[in-house]
Amino acid sequence: MNVPANLKYTASHEWILSDSDGTVTVGITDHAQEALGDLVFIELPAVGRKVKAGEVCAVVESVKAASDIYAPVSGEITARNEQVVASPETVNADAYGHWLYELRPENAADVAALLDAAAYEAIAGEE
């Protein structure tokens, strides 16, 4: 299982990269894309939307099923990756190289409280 140590994770299979400007970049994990299969559609949140931690804010659909993507922390959407909307299969090719959206957290400490790689591997390995 590919779980980069420099990222944070959620139990719902999102990865989070802290950026130097205080925003975080969010995507789905390699484990998630593998479980979903070939992605065919991605719906992303609008820039400027305010989300709460755990709120559904995006959807990915594969040939198997649709899956909700949750906000890892509360904050405001600052960017969305139109490339993955146009070509969802790029997430299957490299889940960590293709982010979904960026978010400015309301509280930076919330990001630090997310799962580290070892904790995420333990959760994902149980599935």
N, CA, C and O of each residue as an XYZ file, in Angstrom:
508
protein
N       0.854     -1.178      0.000
C       0.000      0.000      0.000
C       0.898      1.240      0.000
O       1.840      1.339      0.786
N       0.596      2.163     -0.878
C       1.371      3.391     -1.009
C       0.787      4.464     -0.081
O      -0.308      4.971     -0.326
N       1.530      4.810      0.996
C       1.069      5.795      1.977
C       2.240      6.739      2.297
O       3.005      6.474      3.224
N       2.387      7.843      1.537
C       3.497      8.763      1.781
C       3.502      9.312      3.215
O       2.467      9.715      3.747
N       4.675      9.315      3.812
C       4.828      9.727      5.215
C       4.652     11.230      5.423
O       4.390     11.661      6.545
N       4.790     12.035      4.371
C       4.719     13.492      4.523
C       3.291     14.039      4.519
O       3.092     15.248      4.643
N       2.305     13.168      4.380
C       0.909     13.601      4.307
C       0.165     13.257      5.592
O       0.623     12.442      6.393
N      -0.982     13.888      5.772
C      -1.936     13.528      6.819
C      -3.089     12.808      6.121
O      -3.239     12.899      4.903
N      -3.893     12.099      6.892
C      -4.954     11.273      6.325
C      -6.209     11.328      7.181
O      -6.179     11.733      8.342
N      -7.326     10.903      6.566
C      -8.574     10.737      7.304
C      -8.978      9.269      7.235
O      -8.530      8.533      6.355
N      -9.816      8.854      8.158
C     -10.319      7.480      8.138
C     -11.213      7.235      6.924
O     -11.460      6.086      6.559
N     -11.700      8.307      6.298
C     -12.538      8.178      5.105
C     -11.724      8.232      3.809
O     -12.285      8.399      2.727
N     -10.388      8.087      3.925
C      -9.472      7.895      2.796
C      -9.153      9.140      1.974
O      -8.935      9.048      0.766
N      -9.124     10.295      2.621
C      -8.605     11.497      1.982
C      -7.169     11.718      2.460
O      -6.839     11.420      3.608
N      -6.316     12.245      1.567
C      -4.978     12.662      1.992
C      -4.946     14.182      2.032
O      -5.678     14.854      1.306
N      -4.073     14.716      2.903
C      -4.002     16.157      3.131
C      -2.540     16.573      3.151
O      -1.736     16.017      3.899
N      -2.200     17.559      2.322
C      -0.855     18.118      2.273
C      -0.932     19.559      2.750
O      -1.673     20.366      2.188
N      -0.168     19.883      3.785
C      -0.127     21.265      4.275
C       0.785     22.083      3.374
O       1.924     21.697      3.113
N       0.276     23.220      2.900
C       1.038     24.094      2.022
C       1.612     25.268      2.818
O       1.093     25.616      3.878
N       2.668     25.865      2.310
C       3.361     26.935      3.035
C       2.507     28.182      3.241
O       2.791     28.975      4.139
N       1.463     28.372      2.425
C       0.609     29.557      2.557
C      -0.524     29.355      3.566
O      -1.384     30.222      3.718
N      -0.523     28.211      4.254
C      -1.555     27.955      5.257
C      -2.738     27.156      4.741
O      -3.582     26.724      5.526
N      -2.813     26.951      3.426
C      -3.888     26.133      2.880
C      -3.484     24.659      2.947
O      -2.328     24.329      3.209
N      -4.450     23.791      2.706
C      -4.162     22.367      2.581
C      -4.710     21.883      1.245
O      -5.746     22.351      0.771
N      -3.998     20.945      0.655
C      -4.418     20.307     -0.585
C      -4.997     18.951     -0.219
O      -4.430     18.231      0.603
N      -6.134     18.597     -0.832
C      -6.854     17.372     -0.479
C      -7.035     16.504     -1.724
O      -7.337     16.997     -2.810
N      -6.841     15.207     -1.533
C      -7.089     14.233     -2.589
C      -7.579     12.942     -1.966
O      -7.798     12.872     -0.757
N      -7.752     11.908     -2.800
C      -8.109     10.594     -2.263
C      -6.868      9.715     -2.288
O      -5.989      9.871     -3.135
N      -6.819      8.800     -1.350
C      -5.633      7.950     -1.218
C      -5.573      6.899     -2.324
O      -6.555      6.621     -3.011
N      -4.390      6.335     -2.463
C      -4.176      5.248     -3.406
C      -5.083      4.071     -3.057
O      -5.640      3.420     -3.942
N      -5.224      3.809     -1.775
C      -6.116      2.737     -1.310
C      -7.547      2.988     -1.788
O      -8.219      2.067     -2.252
N      -8.007      4.227     -1.675
C      -9.369      4.574     -2.082
C      -9.569      4.405     -3.581
O     -10.560      3.814     -4.010
N      -8.642      4.915     -4.381
C      -8.822      4.803     -5.835
C      -8.774      3.354     -6.280
O      -9.468      2.963     -7.220
N      -7.951      2.549     -5.601
C      -7.861      1.134     -5.941
C      -9.167      0.414     -5.607
O      -9.641     -0.413     -6.387
N      -9.741      0.726     -4.458
C     -11.005      0.106     -4.043
C     -12.154      0.521     -4.959
O     -13.044     -0.279     -5.246
N     -12.132      1.767     -5.415
C     -13.204      2.267     -6.275
C     -13.129      1.706     -7.692
O     -14.160      1.470     -8.322
N     -11.932      1.496     -8.189
C     -11.772      1.073     -9.577
C     -11.693      2.275    -10.491
O     -11.428      3.387    -10.035
N     -11.920      2.065    -11.773
C     -11.751      3.112    -12.778
C     -12.699      4.285    -12.532
O     -13.919      4.136    -12.599
N     -12.123      5.452    -12.248
C     -12.938      6.650    -12.022
C     -13.436      7.196    -13.351
O     -12.691      7.257    -14.329
N     -14.713      7.596    -13.377
C     -15.321      8.095    -14.604
C     -15.916      9.497    -14.445
O     -16.239     10.147    -15.439
N     -16.061      9.965    -13.204
C     -16.668     11.286    -12.968
C     -16.220     11.806    -11.614
O     -16.170     11.062    -10.635
N     -15.893     13.102    -11.569
C     -15.547     13.753    -10.304
C     -16.284     15.081    -10.225
O     -16.228     15.895    -11.147
N     -16.975     15.288     -9.107
C     -17.658     16.556     -8.845
C     -16.964     17.220     -7.667
O     -16.848     16.628     -6.594
N     -16.500     18.455     -7.867
C     -15.743     19.168     -6.841
C     -16.539     20.343     -6.273
O     -17.458     20.846     -6.921
N     -16.186     20.781     -5.061
C     -16.888     21.917     -4.452
C     -16.525     23.237     -5.138
O     -15.461     23.364     -5.743
N     -17.415     24.200     -5.034
C     -17.176     25.533     -5.603
C     -16.161     26.294     -4.762
O     -16.150     26.186     -3.536
N     -15.306     27.067     -5.433
C     -14.374     27.949     -4.736
C     -15.191     28.965     -3.938
O     -16.162     29.530     -4.441
N     -14.785     29.187     -2.696
C     -15.502     30.104     -1.822
C     -16.482     29.408     -0.886
O     -16.955     30.008      0.079
N     -16.786     28.156     -1.168
C     -17.715     27.406     -0.303
C     -17.078     27.161      1.055
O     -15.907     26.791      1.140
N     -17.839     27.366      2.100
C     -17.383     27.069      3.455
C     -17.880     25.676      3.825
O     -19.051     25.349      3.630
N     -16.977     24.866      4.359
C     -17.314     23.489      4.722
C     -16.951     23.232      6.177
O     -16.076     23.887      6.743
N     -17.635     22.277      6.760
C     -17.353     21.830      8.127
C     -16.630     20.488      8.051
O     -16.837     19.719      7.113
N     -15.796     20.213      9.022
C     -15.091     18.932      9.073
C     -16.096     17.786      9.005
O     -17.088     17.779      9.733
N     -15.838     16.830      8.138
C     -16.714     15.676      7.997
C     -17.872     15.864      7.041
O     -18.620     14.921      6.781
N     -18.034     17.080      6.508
C     -19.128     17.369      5.571
C     -18.782     16.831      4.182
O     -17.636     16.931      3.741
N     -19.766     16.265      3.501
C     -19.566     15.839      2.117
C     -19.353     17.085      1.270
O     -20.175     18.001      1.294
N     -18.258     17.125      0.524
C     -18.007     18.315     -0.296
C     -17.627     17.975     -1.732
O     -17.474     18.878     -2.556
N     -17.473     16.705     -2.044
C     -17.161     16.287     -3.408
C     -17.650     14.853     -3.582
O     -17.966     14.163     -2.613
N     -17.705     14.423     -4.843
C     -18.125     13.056     -5.154
C     -17.217     12.517     -6.255
O     -16.904     13.217     -7.218
N     -16.801     11.267     -6.097
C     -16.096     10.574     -7.174
C     -16.929      9.367     -7.561
O     -17.450      8.654     -6.703
N     -17.049      9.146     -8.865
C     -17.801      7.988     -9.348
C     -16.874      7.111    -10.157
O     -16.055      7.582    -10.946
N     -17.033      5.816     -9.932
C     -16.268      4.844    -10.700
C     -17.241      3.955    -11.448
O     -18.457      4.130    -11.363
N     -16.692      3.000    -12.181
C     -17.559      2.052    -12.869
C     -18.299      1.181    -11.853
O     -19.308      0.562    -12.193
N     -17.814      1.127    -10.619
C     -18.428      0.308     -9.569
C     -19.465      1.069     -8.746
O     -20.551      0.550     -8.489
N     -19.136      2.308     -8.327
C     -19.987      3.010     -7.364
C     -19.626      4.485     -7.294
O     -18.600      4.915     -7.821
N     -20.487      5.251     -6.636
C     -20.191      6.650     -6.326
C     -19.744      6.701     -4.871
O     -20.237      5.942     -4.036
N     -18.818      7.589     -4.574
C     -18.306      7.700     -3.210
C     -18.196      9.174     -2.825
O     -17.705      9.999     -3.596
N     -18.664      9.485     -1.619
C     -18.575     10.845     -1.115
C     -17.143     11.139     -0.665
O     -16.441     10.259     -0.167
N     -16.730     12.385     -0.850
C     -15.442     12.876     -0.359
C     -15.771     13.904      0.722
O     -16.599     14.792      0.519
N     -15.112     13.770      1.868
C     -15.431     14.590      3.031
C     -14.359     15.642      3.285
O     -13.181     15.424      3.004
N     -14.781     16.781      3.818
C     -13.826     17.817      4.221
C     -13.053     17.293      5.440
O     -13.665     16.874      6.422
N     -11.724     17.312      5.384
C     -10.948     16.806      6.516
C     -10.997     17.724      7.730
O     -10.900     17.270      8.870
N     -11.148     19.017      7.473
C     -11.237     20.035      8.526
C     -12.207     21.115      8.053
O     -12.526     21.188      6.866
N     -12.668     21.938      8.962
C     -13.538     23.060      8.589
C     -12.712     24.156      7.942
O     -11.560     24.384      8.313
N     -13.313     24.836      6.964
C     -12.613     25.929      6.300
C     -13.314     26.343      5.028
O     -14.486     26.033      4.815
N     -12.575     27.055      4.178
C     -13.125     27.582      2.929
C     -12.360     27.019      1.740
O     -11.129     26.993      1.744
N     -13.087     26.567      0.723
C     -12.479     26.047     -0.500
C     -11.809     27.213     -1.226
O     -12.442     28.237     -1.483
N     -10.527     27.054     -1.554
C      -9.782     28.129     -2.214
C      -9.417     27.811     -3.663
O      -9.106     28.717     -4.436
N      -9.454     26.530     -4.035
C      -9.133     26.135     -5.410
C      -9.696     24.752     -5.663
O      -9.935     23.979     -4.735
N      -9.903     24.453     -6.938
C     -10.327     23.113     -7.344
C      -9.537     22.704     -8.573
O      -9.168     23.549     -9.389
N      -9.281     21.439     -8.707
C      -8.445     20.930     -9.786
C      -9.319     20.517    -10.974
O      -9.870     19.417    -11.001
N      -9.434     21.407    -11.941
C     -10.279     21.145    -13.103
C      -9.714     20.018    -13.970
O     -10.455     19.394    -14.730
N      -8.410     19.752    -13.864
C      -7.799     18.672    -14.648
C      -8.420     17.322    -14.298
O      -8.669     16.506    -15.185
N      -8.673     17.080    -12.999
C      -9.250     15.787    -12.620
C     -10.733     15.697    -12.990
O     -11.261     14.601    -13.180
N     -11.401     16.840    -13.091
C     -12.793     16.844    -13.549
C     -12.827     16.422    -15.022
O     -13.661     15.612    -15.427
N     -11.913     16.980    -15.810
C     -11.845     16.672    -17.234
C     -11.321     15.259    -17.498
O     -11.727     14.616    -18.465
N     -10.419     14.776    -16.636
C      -9.790     13.465    -16.833
C      -9.717     12.703    -15.507
O      -8.641     12.604    -14.917
N     -10.842     12.165    -15.032
C     -10.865     11.490    -13.733
C      -9.870     10.332    -13.628
O      -9.382     10.023    -12.541
N      -9.576      9.701    -14.756
C      -8.675      8.548    -14.743
C      -7.258      8.899    -14.292
O      -6.485      8.010    -13.936
N      -6.911     10.195    -14.305
C      -5.571     10.587    -13.843
C      -5.393     10.279    -12.362
O      -4.272     10.033    -11.916
N      -6.483     10.288    -11.588
C      -6.400      9.953    -10.165
C      -6.065      8.470     -9.993
O      -5.332      8.098     -9.077
N      -6.599      7.632    -10.869
C      -6.251      6.211    -10.818
C      -4.769      5.999    -11.129
O      -4.124      5.137    -10.533
N      -4.244      6.774    -12.046
C      -2.845      6.624    -12.445
C      -1.887      7.071    -11.346
O      -0.827      6.471    -11.168
N      -2.253      8.125    -10.602
C      -1.379      8.657     -9.546
C      -2.230      9.439     -8.550
O      -2.412     10.649     -8.692
N      -2.750      8.739     -7.540
C      -3.667      9.356     -6.575
C      -3.016     10.507     -5.811
O      -3.689     11.482     -5.476
N      -1.715     10.409     -5.532
C      -1.048     11.458     -4.761
C      -0.531     12.588     -5.642
O      -0.152     13.643     -5.134
N      -0.512     12.382     -6.932
C      -0.070     13.418     -7.863
C      -1.213     14.247     -8.403
O      -0.988     15.236     -9.100
N      -2.444     13.855     -8.089
C      -3.622     14.553     -8.618
C      -4.586     14.886     -7.492
O      -5.390     14.053     -7.073
N      -4.489     16.105     -7.016
C      -5.324     16.608     -5.927
C      -6.716     16.946     -6.435
O      -6.937     17.079     -7.638
N      -7.655     17.083     -5.498
C      -9.025     17.433     -5.843
C      -9.331     18.903     -5.580
O      -9.815     19.606     -6.467
N      -9.050     19.369     -4.363
C      -9.334     20.764     -4.027
C      -8.386     21.246     -2.940
O      -7.732     20.453     -2.263
N      -8.329     22.577     -2.787
C      -7.558     23.196     -1.716
C      -8.522     23.895     -0.770
O      -9.605     24.333     -1.160
N      -8.096     23.986      0.482
C      -8.954     24.506      1.534
C      -8.110     25.314      2.508
O      -6.993     24.922      2.846
N      -8.651     26.449      2.959
C      -7.992     27.231      4.011
C      -8.670     26.872      5.327
O      -9.821     27.245      5.552
N      -7.959     26.142      6.209
C      -8.568     25.699      7.469
C      -8.945     26.864      8.378
O      -8.239     27.871      8.431
N     -10.060     26.724      9.091
C     -10.435     27.698     10.116
C      -9.435     27.650     11.265
O      -9.108     28.677     11.859
N      -8.953     26.444     11.573
C      -8.042     26.252     12.692
C      -6.913     25.319     12.249
O      -7.148     24.136     12.000
N      -5.698     25.844     12.152
C      -4.554     25.050     11.681
C      -4.286     23.840     12.569
O      -3.781     22.825     12.091
N      -4.615     23.935     13.844
C      -4.380     22.817     14.759
C      -5.219     21.593     14.388
O      -4.848     20.466     14.718
N      -6.337     21.804     13.709
C      -7.177     20.684     13.289
C      -6.434     19.778     12.310
O      -6.623     18.562     12.312
N      -5.591     20.380     11.478
C      -4.822     19.600     10.502
C      -3.825     18.700     11.226
O      -3.657     17.536     10.864
N      -3.174     19.236     12.238
C      -2.191     18.457     13.000
C      -2.833     17.256     13.684
O      -2.154     16.263     13.946
N      -4.118     17.330     13.973
C      -4.811     16.249     14.670
C      -5.234     15.104     13.746
O      -5.714     14.077     14.226
N      -5.063     15.263     12.426
C      -5.437     14.201     11.494
C      -4.470     13.023     11.613
O      -3.431     13.131     12.264
N      -4.813     11.910     10.987
C      -4.003     10.694     11.063
C      -2.646     10.863     10.383
O      -2.543     11.522      9.348
N      -1.610     10.267     10.967
C      -0.325     10.213     10.273
C      -0.327      8.947      9.413
O      -1.289      8.180      9.443
N       0.741      8.727      8.650
C       0.797      7.608      7.714
C       0.626      6.267      8.424
O      -0.109      5.409      7.935
N       1.283      6.068      9.554
C       1.209      4.789     10.273
C      -0.215      4.512     10.753
O      -0.703      3.388     10.628
N      -0.879      5.522     11.297
C      -2.255      5.348     11.772
C      -3.195      5.058     10.609
O      -4.093      4.225     10.734
N      -3.000      5.733      9.480
C      -3.848      5.487      8.320
C      -3.616      4.073      7.775
O      -4.571      3.374      7.436
N      -2.370      3.659      7.693
C      -2.076      2.310      7.213
C      -2.764      1.261      8.071
O      -3.272      0.270      7.547
N      -2.788      1.467      9.382
C      -3.439      0.526     10.292
C      -4.938      0.451      9.992
O      -5.512     -0.638      9.971
N      -5.568      1.594      9.762
C      -7.011      1.627      9.448
C      -7.290      1.000      8.100
O      -8.176      0.154      7.979
N      -6.549      1.401      7.091
C      -6.778      0.909      5.727
C      -6.470     -0.584      5.620
O      -7.102     -1.298      4.841
N      -5.517     -1.044      6.389
C      -5.159     -2.454      6.367
C      -6.215     -3.360      6.966
O      -6.216     -4.562      6.704
N      -7.113     -2.806      7.766
C      -8.174     -3.581      8.397
C      -9.361     -3.821      7.457
O     -10.216     -4.662      7.731
N      -9.405     -3.086      6.363
C     -10.565     -3.191      5.438
C     -10.450     -4.369      4.513
O     -11.333     -4.594      3.686
